[in-house]
C-alpha cells in the first residue's frame, strides 16, 4: 500500500469513528432513559421471543423496581443453572425458556461477529511483532497508531457503553439485591445497549452485512432496549421493570483504563441504589 493510499484509508477510518461516536451518544441516551416504558412494544417483542422457542405467549407482570420484581421470579433459573445447561453434557429433560433464550442470543452474537468482515475493520499496516497486543489508547490516537478499526470500535463503543451502563448502573443495582447465586437470570433491557449499539453501528457504517434473519433479530433486541428496563423470562410469566425515575449522572470516557463511576439510581417505587 502506498503512502497516499494509507492516508486515504486512515481518513476513511477516522470518518467511521466520528460517525460511530455520534451514534454511541444516542445509545447512551437509551441506556439512561427515564421515561415510562413502551409496554406494548416490549410485550410484542418478548412474545415473539417466546414463540420462537416453542412457547406460548407469557403473562406479563410489570413492577416499578428490580427489588419488587424478585417476589415474582420463583422458578426462573440462576446463573449456575444456566451454565449447567450450556455445558457439552447438559442435564436431562427440557431446558428452561431462559436457557433456550440465552443459547439463541449467543448464536446471534456469533453470527453478528462473523458478519463484520469489511476490509476497513482490518489494520492499514502491520504495526505489531509476534503476538503483542494492540496498544490500549483512546479512539483517535489508536487509529493514528494503526490499531484496527475493529479493535477501536470494540473498545470505543461496546466497552465504553458497557463500562457506563453495566458497571456504572446495572451491576451495582444487581449487587444490592443479594448474593449473585440467589438472583435469577435476567436481561437488563435499556442497559444491554452496549452489545446492541456495537453491532447496530457496524451495520449502519456499512461494515457488517448480517443475514436478513440475524438483522431482524438485532432489530428486535434494539427495539426492546428502547422500550423497557430489566426483565426476567419465566416459563409462563415474564416480569418487566419500568425504567428508573432518575439515573445519573453517567458519562462516557474514551480512556479504556478508566475506572467506572457508579451512578445513583432511583426507581418509580422510591427505591434508591447508590
C-alpha positions, -999 to +999 in steps of 0.1 A: +000+000+000+014+034-010+017+063+015-011+081-003-034+051-001-026+047+036-035+084+042-068+080+024-075+048+043-067+065+076-091+094+067-119+069+060-113+051+093-114+084+112-146+093+095-161+059+105-151+067+141-166+102+142-199+089+129-198+060+153-192+084+182-224+103+174-245+071+173-228+059+205-241+090+222-276+082+211-273+047+226-261+061+258-293+081+260-312+048+255-294+033+284-301+062+307-337+069+296-361+076+325-394+080+306-422+054+310-416+021+293-432+013+260-451-016+273-469-026+241-436-028+222-418-047+249-446-073+253-449-077+215-412-084+211-409-107+241-440-127+228-420-132+196-391-145+217-413-170+234-430-182+202-396-186+185-386-210+213-417-231+210-436-215+240-469-197+242-474-160+249-465-155+286-484-134+312-466-101+317-461-087+351-449-051+354-432-037+385-415-005+395-381-017+406-358-048+404-364-053+441-402-055+435-395-080+407-379-106+428-411-118+445-424-128+411-394-147+398-398-181+415-389-209+391-366-188+369-331-204+369-300-188+383-267-184+366-253-217+379-283-235+364-279-217+331-242-226+329-251-263+336-273-263+305-247-247+283-221-274+290-213-301+265-234-326+286-264-307+298-289-321+324-317-344+312-351-330+303-363-299+286-343-267+294-360-236+309-371-210+285-343-187+298-317-214+288-331-216+252-332-178+250-296-175+262-285-201+237-302-183+208-288-150+220-253-165+220-258-178+184-269-144+173-238-127+188-216-152+170-234-146+137-232-108+140-194-111+148-190-132+116-209-107+095-184-079+104-159-087+076-154-053+059-117-046+049-119-012+067-121-031+100-086-046+095-052-028+101-040-004+074-005-016+080+013-041+102+023-025+134+028-055+157+055-080+161+046-115+172+016-118+195+019-085+212-015-069+219-026-038+202-019-006+223-048+005+245-055+041+235-084+065+231-100+061+196-083+088+176-048+082+189-054+044+184-064+049+148-033+072+142-012+044+158-025+019+133-049+000+156-075-018+135-109-001+134-124-034+146-105-030+179-112+007+181-150+002+178-150-027+202-132-005+228-148+028+219-184+017+215-190-017+231-166-015+261-172+022+267-210+017+269-206-014+289-185+005+314-210+033+317-242+013+317-234-021+331-206-013+355-219+021+363-256+014+366-269-022+363-243-043+382-243-021+413-281-024+415-279-061+410-252-065+437-275-047+461-303-072+455-284-100+472-258-127+465-254-135+428-264-171+433-297-161+447-307-137+418-325-154+389-312-149+353-324-116+339-317-092+310-311-055+315-332-040+288-320-005+281-287-012+299-280-041+275-273-013+249-235-019+247-235-050+225-266-039+206-250-005+198-218-021+187-235-043+161-260-016+151-232+009+145-212-016+125-242-022+103-250+015+099-215+022+089-217-005+062-190-026+079-212-055+087-236-075+065-257-098+087-280-123+072-316-110+070-328-132+098-299-120+121-305-084+111-342-088+121-333-103+154-308-075+161-336-050+154-359-068+179-332-066+206-326-029+198-364-021+200-366-040+233-337-019+247-355+013+237-388+001+252-381-012+287-359-017+317-349-051+332-368-083+325-369-118+339-381-145+315-400-172+333-418-202+318-453-188+319-447-153+334-423-126+322-415-100+347-406-065+335-393-035+353-404+001+345-375+023+336-360+042+365-373+076+376-338+090+378-303+079+368-270+096+369-251+115+361-232+090+338-207+099+312-187+081+286-150+080+286-126+073+257-099+061+282-102+023+282-084+021+315-108+045+333-125+032+365-163+031+360-182+056+382-213+043+400-244+063+392-272+068+417-304+052+406-340+059+418-369+037+407-405+046+405-414+030+438-389+052+456-362+026+460-327+041+457-294+025+448-261+043+451 
